Amino acid sequence: MTAPTGALVPAAEWVSSMTVHVERIPAARAGLERRWRWVAATPAGVAVPVRTPHFTCREEAEDWLAARGEWLARHGASAVVLLDGERVVYGPVRWRTVVGTV
């Protein structure tokens, strides 16, 4: 799916239109399922072909994004959607990259 730059697309539609490669990481503690993950895309809504881990909770996922947001931007991502399993939690969340800072 493509969308004009700056256009808002319903998150579920935006996510379902992309093919995303994700990496499963073993749970740090027994019994915790890693269901939370980020889906990243370009301004046009095209999936960014980067591997993102799965997390055990929302806070863990958000901490990872805070630490890796610039890395995602360098790989062409300008927006992300947070998923819990297949359920969209929120997004797309867009950010602007200032030239020379990333």
C-alpha positions as CSV (number, residue, x, y, z in Angstrom):
1,M,0.0,0.0,0.0
2,T,1.2,3.4,-0.8
3,A,0.0,6.6,0.7
4,P,0.9,10.2,0.0
5,T,3.6,11.7,2.2
6,G,1.9,12.9,5.4
7,A,-1.3,11.1,4.7
8,L,-2.9,9.2,7.7
9,V,-3.7,5.6,6.9
10,P,-5.6,3.4,9.4
11,A,-3.0,1.5,11.4
12,A,-4.5,-2.0,10.8
13,E,-4.7,-1.4,7.0
14,W,-1.2,0.1,7.0
15,V,0.3,-2.9,8.8
16,S,-1.6,-5.6,6.9
17,S,-0.4,-4.2,3.6
18,M,3.3,-4.8,4.5
19,T,5.6,-7.8,4.5
20,V,7.9,-7.4,7.5
21,H,10.8,-9.6,8.6
22,V,11.1,-10.0,12.3
23,E,13.4,-11.9,14.5
24,R,12.3,-14.0,17.5
25,I,14.4,-13.7,20.6
26,P,14.1,-16.3,23.4
27,A,12.2,-15.0,26.4
28,A,14.5,-13.9,29.2
29,R,12.3,-15.5,31.8
30,A,10.4,-18.8,31.5
31,G,6.7,-18.3,30.7
32,L,7.0,-14.9,29.1
33,E,5.9,-14.8,25.5
34,R,7.5,-12.2,23.2
35,R,4.4,-10.9,21.3
36,W,5.2,-7.2,21.2
37,R,7.0,-5.9,18.0
38,W,7.5,-2.9,15.8
39,V,6.6,-2.6,12.1
40,A,8.6,0.1,10.4
41,A,7.9,1.8,7.1
42,T,8.9,4.6,4.7
43,P,6.8,7.8,4.3
44,A,5.0,6.0,1.4
45,G,4.0,3.1,3.6
46,V,6.5,0.6,2.2
47,A,7.9,-1.8,4.7
48,V,11.5,-1.2,5.7
49,P,13.3,-4.5,5.4
50,V,15.0,-4.5,8.8
51,R,14.8,-7.2,11.5
52,T,13.2,-6.0,14.7
53,P,13.0,-8.2,17.8
54,H,9.9,-9.3,19.7
55,F,9.4,-8.1,23.3
56,T,7.6,-9.4,26.4
57,C,5.9,-6.1,27.1
58,R,5.1,-2.6,25.8
59,E,7.7,-0.9,28.0
60,E,10.4,-3.2,26.7
61,A,9.4,-2.4,23.1
62,E,9.3,1.3,23.7
63,D,12.7,1.3,25.4
64,W,14.1,-0.5,22.3
65,L,12.6,2.1,20.0
66,A,14.0,4.9,22.0
67,A,17.4,3.3,21.7
68,R,17.1,2.3,18.1
69,G,15.0,5.0,16.5
70,E,17.9,6.6,14.8
71,W,19.1,3.2,13.5
72,L,15.6,2.7,12.0
73,A,15.7,6.1,10.4
74,R,19.1,5.4,8.8
75,H,17.5,2.4,7.2
76,G,14.7,4.4,5.7
77,A,12.0,4.2,8.3
78,S,10.0,7.3,9.1
79,A,7.1,5.6,10.9
80,V,6.4,2.7,13.2
81,V,3.4,0.7,14.4
82,L,3.4,-1.2,17.7
83,L,1.8,-4.6,17.6
84,D,0.8,-7.0,20.4
85,G,0.6,-10.3,18.5
86,E,-1.4,-9.2,15.5
87,R,-3.4,-6.5,17.3
88,V,-2.3,-2.9,16.6
89,V,-1.6,-1.1,19.9
90,Y,-0.9,2.3,18.3
91,G,0.5,3.9,15.2
92,P,1.6,4.7,12.7
93,V,3.8,7.1,14.7
94,R,5.9,9.3,12.5
95,W,9.0,11.2,13.2
96,R,11.1,13.6,11.3
97,T,14.8,13.2,10.7
98,V,16.8,16.4,10.7
99,V,19.5,16.2,8.1
100,G,22.9,15.8,9.7
101,T,21.6,14.4,13.0
102,V,21.0,10.8,12.1
